[in-house]
Amino acid sequence: MCNKTTSLKNIPVTLWVYNTKVQTKALVNLETTTNFINRVVIENNNLAIHKLANLYCVINTDGTPNKAGQITEYIQAYVEIGSYKTTQYLFVTNLGNKEIMIGYLYLYKHNPNINW
C-alpha cells in the first residue's frame, strides 16, 4: 500500500478533444485505477462527451460512493503529460476541487517521468 504523501501529486496536463485544447492540472493517484475528469472542466470548455453503453459505478479512494452517482459519460482525449502523448478515455464525474485524476493503470502502462 502506498502512503498518502507519495501516492498523490498534481502535475500539468494538456488535453486535446477534437479541436479544443485545455491546459489544466491532474491529480496523480496511485489508489485510483482509471482516469477521470471533472464535469466542471467539460462544461467550462464545451468538450464533446460520449455516452457509456453500461453504467460505471465509482467508489472514492476513501471507500465511499461518489456523490455524483454512477458514471454515464466519458471523453476521448489526446493527453500530454510532460513529453509523453497518448489517447485516453476519461470518465466524467464530480471530482470536487480536482480537475482530472490520473490513475494507476495509466501510470503502469505508460510510465511517464514524474518527479515525486
Secondary structure as the mmCIF struct_conf table of DSSP 4:
data_model
#
loop_
_struct_conf.conf_type_id
_struct_conf.id
_struct_conf.beg_label_comp_id
_struct_conf.beg_label_asym_id
_struct_conf.beg_label_seq_id
_struct_conf.end_label_comp_id
_struct_conf.end_label_asym_id
_struct_conf.end_label_seq_id
HELX_RH_AL_P HELX_RH_AL_P1 LYS A 4 SER A 7
STRN STRN1 LEU A 8 VAL A 17
TURN_TY1_P TURN_TY1_P1 TYR A 18 ASN A 19
STRN STRN2 THR A 20 ASN A 29
TURN_TY1_P TURN_TY1_P2 LEU A 30 GLU A 31
BEND BEND1 THR A 34 THR A 34
STRN STRN3 PHE A 36 ASN A 38
HELX_RH_AL_P HELX_RH_AL_P2 ARG A 39 ASN A 45
TURN_TY1_P TURN_TY1_P3 ASN A 46 ASN A 46
STRN STRN4 HIS A 50 TYR A 56
STRN STRN5 ILE A 59 ILE A 59
TURN_TY1_P TURN_TY1_P4 THR A 61 ASP A 62
BEND BEND2 GLY A 63 THR A 64
STRN STRN6 PRO A 65 PRO A 65
HELX_LH_PP_P HELX_LH_PP_P1 ASN A 66 ASN A 66
TURN_TY1_P TURN_TY1_P5 LYS A 67 ALA A 68
BEND BEND3 GLN A 70 GLN A 70
STRN STRN7 ILE A 71 ILE A 81
TURN_TY1_P TURN_TY1_P6 GLY A 82 SER A 83
STRN STRN8 TYR A 84 THR A 93
TURN_TY1_P TURN_TY1_P7 GLY A 96 ASN A 97
BEND BEND4 GLU A 99 GLU A 99
STRN STRN9 ILE A 100 ILE A 102
HELX_RH_AL_P HELX_RH_AL_P3 TYR A 104 HIS A 110
#
